[in-house]
Amino acid sequence: MNVAIVANAELKVTAPSITIVLACAIRLDARRRLAAMLLDFYERLSRRGLVTGSTYNLPMKQTHIAAYLGLTVAHVNRMLRSLREERIANVEKHAVTIFDVQGLKRLARDTRIAAAARRGA
């Protein structure tokens, strides 16, 4: 499957991130998968100093997000709208703004097990 996920070298899809995506696909509903992805990118880009305030660049279209998470574009659109309406996060014009980091973490909490496994804990 050729998904043009990375137009930006900072968001390379690596083996550990693939592990998280697979764990999410198996264990999480669509909303949590999306939250886990947005949080994972936020944390990785934060470590590199590439988050301004609570906003970061996401060079992915909804079609790429859908393919990355194993969802339909329509479902991704609904989940993004839901996160925006609840003032948790907004994705617009390749920019992600996280309004409620703790809320996003609560949504993605089931992925913490996968993240610990990724680090070898």
C-alpha positions as a LaTeX table, in Angstrom:
\begin{tabular}{lrrr}
\hline
Residue & $x$ (\AA) & $y$ (\AA) & $z$ (\AA) \\
\hline
Met1 & 0.00 & 0.00 & 0.00 \\
Asn2 & 1.52 & 3.29 & $-1.06$ \\
Val3 & 0.34 & 6.03 & 1.22 \\
Ala4 & 2.01 & 9.39 & 0.81 \\
Ile5 & 2.08 & 9.97 & 4.53 \\
Val6 & 5.31 & 11.83 & 4.79 \\
Ala7 & 5.88 & 15.03 & 2.90 \\
Asn8 & 7.90 & 16.10 & 5.90 \\
Ala9 & 10.92 & 14.17 & 7.19 \\
Glu10 & 9.95 & 14.97 & 10.80 \\
Leu11 & 6.95 & 12.62 & 10.62 \\
Lys12 & 8.67 & 9.56 & 9.19 \\
Val13 & 6.68 & 6.37 & 9.66 \\
Thr14 & 9.02 & 4.13 & 11.60 \\
Ala15 & 8.68 & 0.60 & 12.91 \\
Pro16 & 7.67 & 1.82 & 16.40 \\
Ser17 & 4.96 & 4.09 & 15.02 \\
Ile18 & 3.67 & 1.26 & 12.83 \\
Thr19 & 3.48 & $-0.89$ & 15.97 \\
Ile20 & 1.35 & 1.75 & 17.66 \\
Val21 & $-0.92$ & 2.05 & 14.63 \\
Leu22 & $-1.42$ & $-1.71$ & 14.52 \\
Ala23 & $-2.13$ & $-1.84$ & 18.25 \\
Cys24 & $-4.61$ & 0.99 & 17.84 \\
Ala25 & $-6.32$ & $-0.64$ & 14.88 \\
Ile26 & $-6.90$ & $-3.77$ & 16.91 \\
Arg27 & $-7.87$ & $-2.26$ & 20.26 \\
Leu28 & $-9.26$ & 1.22 & 19.71 \\
Asp29 & $-12.32$ & 2.71 & 18.11 \\
Ala30 & $-11.88$ & 5.26 & 15.34 \\
Arg31 & $-11.99$ & 8.29 & 17.62 \\
Arg32 & $-9.29$ & 6.90 & 19.89 \\
Arg33 & $-7.13$ & 5.90 & 16.91 \\
Leu34 & $-7.28$ & 9.44 & 15.60 \\
Ala35 & $-6.55$ & 10.89 & 19.05 \\
Ala36 & $-3.58$ & 8.54 & 19.46 \\
Met37 & $-2.18$ & 9.56 & 16.08 \\
Leu38 & $-2.55$ & 13.30 & 16.75 \\
Leu39 & $-1.01$ & 12.89 & 20.21 \\
Asp40 & 1.86 & 10.73 & 18.91 \\
Phe41 & 2.76 & 13.33 & 16.27 \\
Tyr42 & 2.38 & 16.15 & 18.82 \\
Glu43 & 4.75 & 14.46 & 21.27 \\
Arg44 & 7.34 & 13.55 & 18.63 \\
Leu45 & 7.34 & 17.01 & 17.09 \\
Ser46 & 7.43 & 18.65 & 20.54 \\
Arg47 & 10.63 & 16.78 & 21.34 \\
Arg48 & 12.16 & 18.27 & 18.19 \\
Gly49 & 10.94 & 21.78 & 19.01 \\
Leu50 & 8.55 & 21.83 & 16.04 \\
Val51 & 5.35 & 22.68 & 17.93 \\
Thr52 & 4.43 & 26.34 & 18.22 \\
Gly53 & 2.18 & 26.84 & 21.22 \\
Ser54 & $-0.13$ & 23.92 & 20.69 \\
Thr55 & $-0.02$ & 23.88 & 16.89 \\
Tyr56 & 2.02 & 21.76 & 14.52 \\
Asn57 & 2.21 & 21.11 & 10.80 \\
Leu58 & 0.60 & 17.89 & 9.55 \\
Pro59 & 1.34 & 17.36 & 5.85 \\
Met60 & $-1.40$ & 14.76 & 5.46 \\
Lys61 & $-4.75$ & 14.99 & 3.72 \\
Gln62 & $-7.77$ & 13.24 & 5.19 \\
Thr63 & $-7.27$ & 10.47 & 2.63 \\
His64 & $-3.78$ & 9.84 & 4.04 \\
Ile65 & $-5.02$ & 9.91 & 7.63 \\
Ala66 & $-7.77$ & 7.44 & 6.70 \\
Ala67 & $-5.29$ & 5.06 & 5.06 \\
Tyr68 & $-2.84$ & 5.39 & 7.97 \\
Leu69 & $-5.53$ & 4.53 & 10.52 \\
Gly70 & $-7.47$ & 1.99 & 8.46 \\
Leu71 & $-10.61$ & 4.11 & 8.30 \\
Thr72 & $-12.75$ & 5.65 & 5.59 \\
Val73 & $-12.32$ & 9.30 & 4.67 \\
Ala74 & $-15.92$ & 9.96 & 5.70 \\
His75 & $-15.28$ & 8.47 & 9.14 \\
Val76 & $-12.08$ & 10.49 & 9.60 \\
Asn77 & $-14.03$ & 13.61 & 8.66 \\
Arg78 & $-16.71$ & 12.83 & 11.28 \\
Met79 & $-14.10$ & 12.12 & 13.96 \\
Leu80 & $-12.20$ & 15.33 & 13.19 \\
Arg81 & $-15.45$ & 17.28 & 13.39 \\
Ser82 & $-16.23$ & 15.62 & 16.72 \\
Leu83 & $-12.81$ & 16.55 & 18.17 \\
Arg84 & $-13.23$ & 20.11 & 16.89 \\
Glu85 & $-16.77$ & 20.50 & 18.30 \\
Glu86 & $-15.61$ & 19.23 & 21.70 \\
Arg87 & $-12.70$ & 21.70 & 21.61 \\
Ile88 & $-10.12$ & 18.93 & 21.95 \\
Ala89 & $-8.27$ & 19.41 & 18.65 \\
Asn90 & $-8.68$ & 20.97 & 15.24 \\
Val91 & $-7.10$ & 19.95 & 11.94 \\
Glu92 & $-7.32$ & 22.58 & 9.25 \\
Lys93 & $-5.16$ & 23.33 & 6.22 \\
His94 & $-2.38$ & 20.95 & 7.29 \\
Ala95 & $-2.18$ & 22.47 & 10.77 \\
Val96 & $-3.19$ & 20.67 & 13.96 \\
Thr97 & $-4.12$ & 22.74 & 16.98 \\
Ile98 & $-4.60$ & 20.89 & 20.22 \\
Phe99 & $-6.94$ & 22.76 & 22.55 \\
Asp100 & $-7.04$ & 20.15 & 25.32 \\
Val101 & $-3.90$ & 18.00 & 25.61 \\
Gln102 & $-5.22$ & 16.19 & 28.67 \\
Gly103 & $-8.49$ & 15.43 & 26.89 \\
Leu104 & $-6.55$ & 14.07 & 23.93 \\
Lys105 & $-4.44$ & 11.95 & 26.27 \\
Arg106 & $-7.57$ & 10.56 & 27.94 \\
Leu107 & $-8.94$ & 9.57 & 24.53 \\
Ala108 & $-5.67$ & 7.92 & 23.55 \\
Arg109 & $-4.89$ & 6.35 & 26.94 \\
Asp110 & $-5.16$ & 2.76 & 25.72 \\
Thr111 & $-2.16$ & 3.34 & 23.49 \\
Arg112 & 0.11 & 3.97 & 26.48 \\
Ile113 & 0.57 & 0.20 & 26.78 \\
Ala114 & 1.71 & 0.06 & 23.14 \\
Ala115 & 4.03 & 3.02 & 23.70 \\
Ala116 & 5.60 & 1.29 & 26.72 \\
Ala117 & 6.08 & $-1.86$ & 24.64 \\
Arg118 & 7.69 & 0.25 & 21.93 \\
Arg119 & 10.24 & 1.59 & 24.40 \\
Gly120 & 10.94 & $-1.92$ & 25.65 \\
Ala121 & 9.42 & $-1.33$ & 29.10 \\
\hline
\end{tabular}
